[in-house]
Amino acid sequence: MTIDQETLPPAATPEQAAEDLRRAVARQFGRSLHIRTLDTGSCAACEQEIRMLAAPHYDLHRLGFFYTPAPRHADLLLVTGPMLRAFATAARKTYDAMPAPKLVVATGACALGGVYQPDAFSYGSVERVLPVDVWIPGCPPSPLALLQGLLVAVGRLAEQTGTQSFIAAGMA
């Protein structure tokens, strides 16, 4: 699923989008959602933007999102880079170690398969190895685009679990 205006609730400002995201996470996860980042062969530009989310300007923690090094504690797998063939088994093991319900978010043009086509070294797109729930385009995607992608992911999770959050209900 690609982020577009139809899937996002309207937000007048980045602050309003952040507040919408915080409320969605609180409803769905009881104040926290844990993210495991997974670099499958990127140039590190996407990782720099992901790190910016923890900076004071965006402050991802106040929204209820936390990074975790352990896939067993993760609710969401944030994948960057093209899926290298040498990394596919490790990526699948990471995904399998996550408890259900779980989400996969492909981040950046490489993860979407737009930069590297399948060849002897790369599968190209992440979706060839892992089931992707949300796509965040960009090279690299901005922190605000990442926040919007996380907002869509929380809505996807509400659909998977059959719970109704204000995102799944279409309320902003």
Stockholm file with secondary structure:
# STOCKHOLM 1.0

chainA/1-172         MTIDQETLPPAATPEQAAEDLRRAVARQFGRSLHIRTLDTGSCAACEQEIRMLAAPHYDLHRLGFFYTPAPRHADLLLVTGPMLRAFATAARKTYDAMPAPKLVVATGACALGGVYQPDAFSYGSVERVLPVDVWIPGCPPSPLALLQGLLVAVGRLAEQTGTQSFIAAGMA
#=GR chainA/1-172 SS CBCCTTTSCCCSSHHHHHHHHHHHHHHHHSSCEEEEEEESSCCSHHHHHHHHTTSTTTCGGGGTEEECSCGGGCSEEEEESCEEGGGHHHHHHHHHHSCSSCEEEEESTTTTTSSCCCCSSEEESGGGTSCCSEEECSSSCCHHHHHHHHHHHHHHHHHHHTCCCTTTTTCC
#=GC SS_cons         CBCCTTTSCCCSSHHHHHHHHHHHHHHHHSSCEEEEEEESSCCSHHHHHHHHTTSTTTCGGGGTEEECSCGGGCSEEEEESCEEGGGHHHHHHHHHHSCSSCEEEEESTTTTTSSCCCCSSEEESGGGTSCCSEEECSSSCCHHHHHHHHHHHHHHHHHHHTCCCTTTTTCC
//
